[in-house]
Structures are given as structure tokens and as C-alpha cells.
Amino acid sequence: MPTTAETLAARAEELAGRREPFVHATVVRAQRPASAHAGDTALVLPSGEIQGFVGGNCVEASVREYSLQAIASQEPLLLRVLPGEPSRAAEEGAVAVSNPCLSGGAIEIFLQPRIPAPRVLVVGTTPVAQALATLGSAVGLDVELTDGETADPHGEDAALIVASHGKAEEAALEAALRAGVPYVALVASGTRGAAVLESLDVDDALRARVFTPAGLQLGARTPGEIALSILAQLVGERSKARNAALRLAEAAGVTPGMVVPQEPGPASAVDPVCGMSVPAVGSSLHVEYNGITVYFCSPGCRAAFRKDPGRYALAV
């Protein structure tokens, strides 16, 4: 049964409801004899699975590769695929890929990552907790109010903020620290905050990661002002982490204008038949050869390898 626009829209809504990232791929320009047309769309999942149609097998290989990079970088990308010997030319926000398997034509596809809003767990129902929920949504955060006993923080969460005024604080803080939540904060006075930190059953390195008193020192007094100071501190810490990633990327030789992943992207492989770059994921075409997984950009390349693997063995 063909995938309709309504089906894709429903699927996108379902993924968003489950907080699962994906890429919305849209053909914005196609030159004959490309099999896709302007307006064709597809969803690309983190597994590399493509639902919908934005081009044939050779185009799909590049759509899969760069969609997974877009999910990792959380930045949109314009992908242009055209015939020619394997090559790529990247500039800020765009990449052109030449593919020898294409019979002609060119196609441009806009890859828009749909990333769930960063989740922030707020422990408590106090006025400060309520203010965090109200202000957090206005700055693009998915704030969930919970209690210390049932809080279930994960490493991919943006933050855990305890604003329960002494109720089940330790369990929530310890769970967040052990899960690797990047920003962990406790709303408390300096004296009480120090006492809570001392009681935590974690090592000193983890204990030192807790921000308490939570928030920037802005002279905040009302619940809304306190919540604002905490969110400002959270935004600042997230910015520091991004800048640190940029510095590491520059040290690794990433040039300005290239997309820098915020999360690890998939490993890449090279199709031994045509030389195209292919994401090394299960959704890419592949075969097992001498205990090695070999990936391909198209059924034609896979068939050629199966027919005479020895010819391409040196490239594996």
C-alpha cells in the first residue's frame, strides 16, 4: 500500500508524541530523469529506515546518510545528488554529492530534523516548580513536573531541578547524577543545600556537579524571578557544552561551516563497487563477506559484489 501524505503526517505526529527524533525529507527540485518530483516527501528514522519516497535506491543511500547526520547535528541540510564520480562538496547548510550509479538528472532534497524539545524534570509542586513549568515551555523546553520518589531521569534529559523544599530530594538528585543528566540543580539556601549534598550517596565528583543554590545570582526573590534565574543558568550551561564541542571539533580538523554533531553520528562505510559513502547501519543494503559486513548504495552494486566478490575484496 503506497504511503500517502496523510499517512506520513499521522506517522510524524505519532513519532513526535513518543519523543522520537526523525528527519522530514522534502524534494525541492528534480531534474529529469530523476524518479522523484518536487514535493515528494519521506520520513527518515534514527535507524535509517525511510518511510515515503524521495528518490531511487542510489539517492536513498545519500538521503539516509545525511539524514542521520542531520539528526546528530540537529541542523537542517540541503542535499543535492547528481551523477558523476564519487565526490562531495560541503558548505554551510548544504552538501552536493556525486553518485556514479545515477543515470542522469539531479535532485535537491531539504532535510529537516525534527528533534524533541529538551526534557527538563522538575521535582516538586511548589510555586517555583510551577513557575519553571510555565517559563520553561516559553523557551522551548519540555518541562515535566514529578516527585522525588518516582522521578526517572535519563542521560538524554536536559536537566533535573529539585524544587520540592525538602521532600524526597536525595533520591532524585542521586538518580540524575548517576544517569549523567548534564544539569542538576537544587533549590535551597546555601546552608541547607550544602547539607543535602553532604548526605548524597555519590562520590565527590558527582556531588560537585549539583548547582545549589540553583540559578544565577540575580537577586531573585519571587518564584517567577527564581525560576528565571534557574533557566538562565541552564541556558548558559548548555551553551558552554556546545562551545566545548565546537572547540573539540576544531581541534579534530573540522572546518568552519561544517555541521558539528551534538550527538555521535553513525559510522560510515564505503561501497566497494562504486566508492560511495554509505551509513553503516542495518537499514543500508549489505552482505556478510569473510566475517565482515559490506555496505552498498544500491542493489546493482550489491549484485555486482555478489557475482564477483574477489574483484572488490581489496576495497573491503
Stockholm file with secondary structure:
# STOCKHOLM 1.0

chainA/1-316         MPTTAETLAARAEELAGRREPFVHATVVRAQRPASAHAGDTALVLPSGEIQGFVGGNCVEASVREYSLQAIASQEPLLLRVLPGEPSRAAEEGAVAVSNPCLSGGAIEIFLQPRIPAPRVLVVGTTPVAQALATLGSAVGLDVELTDGETADPHGEDAALIVASHGKAEEAALEAALRAGVPYVALVASGTRGAAVLESLDVDDALRARVFTPAGLQLGARTPGEIALSILAQLVGERSKARNAALRLAEAAGVTPGMVVPQEPGPASAVDPVCGMSVPAVGSSLHVEYNGITVYFCSPGCRAAFRKDPGRYALAV
#=GR chainA/1-316 SS CCCCHHHHHHHHHHHHHTTCCEEEEEEEEECTTCSCCTTCEEEECTTCCEEECSSCHHHHHHHHHHHHHHHHHTCCEEEEEEESSSEEEEETTEEEEEETTCCSCCEEEEEEEECCCCEEEEECCSHHHHHHHHHHHHTTCEEEEECTTTCCCCTTSSEEEECSSSSSHHHHHHHHHHHTCSEEEECSCHHHHHHHHHHCSSCHHHHTTEESSCSCCSCCCSHHHHHHHHHHHHHHHHHHHHHHHHHHHHHTTCCTTSCCCSSCCCCEEECTTTCCEEECSTTSEEEEETTEEEEESSHHHHHHHHHCHHHHGGGC
#=GC SS_cons         CCCCHHHHHHHHHHHHHTTCCEEEEEEEEECTTCSCCTTCEEEECTTCCEEECSSCHHHHHHHHHHHHHHHHHTCCEEEEEEESSSEEEEETTEEEEEETTCCSCCEEEEEEEECCCCEEEEECCSHHHHHHHHHHHHTTCEEEEECTTTCCCCTTSSEEEECSSSSSHHHHHHHHHHHTCSEEEECSCHHHHHHHHHHCSSCHHHHTTEESSCSCCSCCCSHHHHHHHHHHHHHHHHHHHHHHHHHHHHHTTCCTTSCCCSSCCCCEEECTTTCCEEECSTTSEEEEETTEEEEESSHHHHHHHHHCHHHHGGGC
//
